[in-house]
Amino acid sequence: MELVTEDNITDLAAARWGTAHDPRTAQVLTALVRHLHSFAREVRLTEAEWMSAIQWLNRTGQISDDKREEFILASDVLGLSMLVVQMNNRLDPAATPATVLGPFHIDGSPELGFGADMSDGLPGAPLYVHGTVRDLDGKPVGGAVLDVWQADTDGAYESQLDVDEARLRAKYTTREDGTYCVRTIAPLGYAIPMDGPVGELISRTAISHFRPAHVHFLLAVPGYAPLITHLFREGAQYLDSDVVFGTKAELVVRFAERPPGATPDGGSSDVPWLDARYDFVLQPEG
């Protein structure tokens, strides 16, 4: 019988978790044990600090529900989400880069037609985001579904509000020639939720808790690698200090100011509007 000591506890725990029936599970849990123990040794973790961390994790779980994903937010602000995205989306340099999903995506958004307004009359500057979806060879991808969502001009997503219908989210389908057109309102930069455990932790640092203005896109097209990304407004605040590390130069887009008149959906606007053009480039799967 081998008695537990500070020197052998890591090897004993790793060996125990290495008995997982699935080889990948054994690999992950063994590495997790070793890295957790190394962290505790490096910082000389105290019992009070350990208990504080346990309580923080408890509160993070308790505040999470079907609309709020505090653990995803924690992963985002620690940079883990973007690291996992980068490692698992080694796309061709010509393909549209991936970025974080974020904690506010909602499944089952309504399907809207070309240029239909997903803002449904909410206040804000009219914004048309349009372009094509194509592959690396320049071939248009017709029938591609773009799942789109964003925050309102107060920085709030539908999942943060007590509403009964879809709000600033929709699905658009490209036409045969790969073109798409989203009508919405210009997003603003916003603060991540600061009323929970993640916000509490951020408030103890000099970290900016703001995200730059952006619109989310998710494209899951058969035959192509799934793409989760954002489009950021050129010149927006916080591009260089995005709290979730999601900004990439290739995703920064000009929102050109247009006078009243013809719009990309084939209609017209009675008021000035913003014009953002972006072509999504998908990488073949496999």
Protein Blocks (a to p, Z undefined) as FASTA:
>chain_A
ZZddfklmmmmmmmmmmmpfblklmmmmmmmmmmmmmmmmmnopafklmmmmmmmmmmmm
mmpcfkbcfklmmmmmnommmmmmmmmmcccfkbccdddebjmbcehiacddehiafkno
pacdddddddddddfkopacehiacddddddfkopafklpccfbdehiacddddfkopac
ddddddddddddfkbmklmmmmmpcbdfbdcdddddddddehiacdddddddehiahklm
cfnlpacfklpccdddddedddfkopacfbdcdddddddddddeZZ
